Amino acid sequence: MRVDNTLMTPSFTRTLKLKVRSEAYGWLNAAAVEVNQVFNFCNEASWLAATRTDLKRKWLSGFDLCHLTSGAARYFERIGADTIQRICVEYAQKRVAAKRRKLRWRVSRGARRSLGWIPLKAASLKRRGKALRFCGKTFRVFETHRLEGVKWKQGCFAQDAVGDWWLCLPVEYTPEPSVAPEEYVGIDLGLKETAVASEGERLESGRFYRGLEAKIAQAQRCGHRRQAKRLHRKAARRRADALHKFSRRMVNQYQYIAVGDVSSCRLVKTRMAKSVLDAGWGMLKRMLQYKGEYAGRSVAIVSERNTTRACSFCGALTGPTGKDMLVVRRWDCSECAAEHDRDENAARNILYVGLRSRASVCGNELLHEALPVERDTPVLARYGWGVGYETT
Ligand SMILES: [Zn+2]
């Protein structure tokens, strides 16, 4: 079941994220305050226009807001007309996307300060040798070589919780679609291991926070808030790194990828919350989806109902079930006596559900059935499934 992707070679945008050198932080912090003022003006103007009682009542578009703010640049020391227009357009888009009548105010000072954000147009960021120039200020960034030969579109300067500034530039990127060496894989997301593939690859749940907890607690006790935030960022980066590596391996190796639709929202309320949040299932799914899209793979998210209980060999619901059975890692099917690793079995079932639902014409109506087994499915033969039929 190869996907023919010779017909389309779409181009994607990926975002380059470059750290700004700290000498510009003062300027950026001050410019961010000006951005907040424009943003809050948009918020208020939009609200006032929408709550008028006469016939002029309307929701302001980005264009309307640009019109209202024209000429405002001369009242600001740092940001220019380009940035103001970008703020207006982004404000209008964000408000519509959030489906709210009003967005939260951007706060410039105090403990609830918004993280700095300065949008820019492509033309207002220029190269000056190895440095960059924006609004009359010269910036230097780390890893300048990544900008070589790159044509950027509008981007932004963004601040993270630690206080560091990053230059984010979406750039066009044309991937070369290829066909993966292997055909199918199913991935089961779990807690003991973040992800287990039907072919046996595992992503250990790294306990990215667990290792740093003591240090974070100590930093907080001593009142070192910045240090604590730095450690949080470290944990987040470790996790992202592990997920990137795993998803890259999967996408490079397999053409069709099925992932369980396990949602963290429900489990977060239980006592497993810490492990759930640490696991990063949502992030892994997103990575698989976009990397798969870039590489011309098909990635499906399928219902994982019954995938742990069903035997991937004979389809009987003989596996462990319920919260108390989470400790059961290996089990034997009482119907066909097949030995199963809990997660690999689930991953195989997920792949199977994915393949079944893909073949169906009417959508995903097969997702909620108990897993039926067909002996003539080529995948089954490939995995040695259905062999149980001969013995029973
Ligand atoms: Zn069985």
Boltz pocket constraint, residues with backbone or C-beta under 6 A from the ligand:
constraints:
  - pocket:
      binder: B
      contacts: [[A, 311], [A, 312], [A, 313], [A, 314], [A, 315], [A, 316], [A, 318], [A, 333], [A, 334], [A, 335], [A, 336], [A, 337], [A, 338], [A, 388]]
      max_distance: 6.0
